[in-house]
């Protein structure tokens, strides 16, 4: 019997309002969830930062974290009570230990909006166990890649690794009334997509120096780092591809990758 290996994914989690939307993008997320039905999800969220990598050992149902303010009351009434998996967290902890990567445990961490906002479109019944891992945006790109590489092979065990962030994420550049994307944002994404699809790792880890408009697109690395984690965790069995490409507010990228 042929073994199906799950790819790694980079998913743009978007604005918290994504949870309430019905759009081309949310329909894409739903379709992606129908394509992949893992036994567990391992997720790096741009909205959980720790100096020492921290793994959630919470059993669940996981708390829905509303780490945002000023949105409609309806948004705060939503919940995503997915189960956790201390067993899966232990597997991750051991993998990182074997690769010389220090970790610590968090027994109460729930799902921040970098996690549950898009998961509720992909897996609306909230039945798949989710283990979240923090990130440190101050580490060099090579180290971010090595963190992902420690998880290679999880796709062969029916575990879906997701990096949740955004490639172009600069609040100073948002054009709230603009539907067409800014040319520089598209140029940055096109460069990243080409390097991902060609598995040009040498270029990817030098994106800050080589990619056009890198400092403008990524003024702070926390939303880009999950892409490096997901790319590093890829088994290499899948040809990387762009799953979705689009923009909100002129510059806010929704590009997603399968790797």
N, C-alpha and C positions, 0 to 999 in steps of 0.2 A: 504494500500500500504506500502511495506517495505521501511523504511528509510535507505539509504546507508550512512554510516559514512566514511568519508575520513580518512586515517591514517595520521600520521605525518611522514615526511621523513628526513633522513640525507643523503645529496648528496655531494660527493667529487667534487669540482668545477675544480680541476686539474690546469694545466698550462694554461696561456692565449692561447697557441697554440691549445688547445682543440677545440677552436672555428672553426679552419680550418680543423680539422681532420675528417676522415671517418674511424672508427675503431670499434672493438667490443664494446668498452665503449660508443662511441657516438651513436651506434645503440641501446644499452641498454637504454640510455637516451631518445631516440626517442620513444621507445616502452613504457617506463614508462609514458611519456607524453600522449600517446594514452590511457593508462589505466585510468588515472586520468584527468578529465576535470572539474576543479573547477570554481567557479564564481569569485574567487579572490585568490591571493597567498600572504601569509605573510612570509617574508624571513629574517632570521638572517644571515648576511654575516660576515665571518672572516675578511673582509677587510674594515669594518667600525667600528672603535673604538671610544668610547666617555666615559668619566667618569660618566656622567649622561645619562641614556638610552635616546636615541633620536629616534623619529619616523618620517619618511618622510611623510610630508603632501603635497608633490608635486603632481600636478594634471596630468601632462603629456601632450603630450608624454614625457616620462622620458629621460633625458640626458644619453647617453652612456659614461661612464667614462673610460678612458684609463689609469688606474693607474698602468702602467708598462712601461718599456722602453727597447729598443734594439731588438725589434721584427720586422718581415717583414712588409713593408708598407701596404700590403694587410689586415693585421689585424686591422690597424687603419682606414680602410675604411668601416669596418663592423659597423652596428648600430643595436640597439634593442629598438625601440621606443614604448615600452609598455605603456599603460596608468597607471597613479597612481590612488589612491582612498582616498581622504581626508575623505570620509564617513567611510571607513573601518578603517582608521587611528584613527578616533575619537572613534570608538568602542574599539580599542586596548588601547588607552589612558585611557578610563574609566575602562577597566578591570584591568590595572596595578594600577590605583588609588585606586580601591576597595581592592587591595591586598597590599597596602602600599608601592608601588614601584614608586619612583619618575621618571618622564619623562620630556622631553622637545621636542619642535617641530622644524623641519627643513622643510622649504617650497620650497627648491630648490634641494634637494638631488636626484641625478639620480641613475643609476645602475652601481656599480663598477664591476670589473671582477670576484669577488666572486658571482655575481648574473647573469649577462647577458651571460657569457661564456657558462654555461650549459643550461640556459633557452632557448637559441636560438636553441638548439637541441631538448629540450622537447616540446617547444611551438613555432615553427618557425614563426608563423604569428604574434606573439607579440600582441595578442588581449586581453589577460587576465590581468586585473589590478594587479599590484604588489605594495605591501607596504613593505619597508625595515625597519629593526630595527637594531640599533647599538648594540654593545656588549662592556662589560668591562671585559677584561681577568684577571683582578686582584682580582675579587670577588671570594670567596671560592665556591667550587663545590655545596655545599648545596644551596647557594644563586642563582647560575646559574640554578639549578633545579627549584627553586621556581619561577624564572622568566618564565620558560616554563610552569609551572603549572597554571599560571594566564591565559593561553590561552586554557586550557582544554575545550573541547566541540565545538571548532570552526569547527572541522571536521564534526560535525553534522549539521552545517550550510553551508556546501559545500565550506568551506574555507580550502585551503591546506597550512599547516604550514611546512616550509622547513628550516632546519639548513644546511648551506653551509660552509663546511670546509674540513678538512682532519685529519684522526686519527694520522697517522705517518707523521710528517712534520718537518724534520730537514735538512736544506740545507747543513750542514756540513757532512751529511752522504749520500748524493746523489752520486750514481755511474752511471754517464751518459752513459757509454757504456755497462752497465750490464742489461740483460733482466730478469734474475732469481732474485727473491726477497731474501733479506737477512733473515736468519732464525730468528733473534731477532725481526724484524719488523712483521713477520708473527705471532710470539708468542704473541706479544703485541695485535695485532688485534684479534687473536683467543680468548684471555682472555676477551677482550671487548665484542666480539660477544656473548660469552657464557653468560656473565652477562646481556647483553641487552636482549637476547632471554629468559632468566629465570627471567627477571624483578627483578634482585637482586640489588635493589636501594642502599642498605647499602654498598655493595661492590663498586658500580659505583661511589658514591661520595667520596670514598677513593681510587680511581684509582691511584693517585699519590704515595700512600704508598704501595698498594697491587699489582698493575699490574706489570708484568715482563717488565723490560726495560722502565718503564714509563718516566723517566727523559730523556732518549735517544730518545724516540719516540715523546715526547711532551716537548721540551726544553722551549717553551713558549706556553701559553694555548690558544691563540686566535683562532687557527684552530680546537681545540678540543671542546671549549665551545659551538659552535652551536649544537653539538651532545647532550649535556646536555639540551639545550633549547628544542630541538625537542623531546627528550625522556620525559621531563617533561610535554610537551603539549599533549602527547599521551592520547587518551581517555580511553585506556584499552580494547577497543572492538576488537582490532586486535592482533593476536599472533605476537610478534616481529620476524622479520626474516632478514637475510642478502639477499639483492637484487642483489648485485654484489660484487665480490672480485677480485682484481687484483692489479698489481704494475707497476710503471714506474721507471726506473733508480735505480732499486735494493731496494729502500726503500720508494718510494713515493706512499702511499696507495691510492687506488681508492675504498675502501670498502664503500658500501652504505647500509642503513637500512630503513626498513619499520616498523613503530611502532604503 
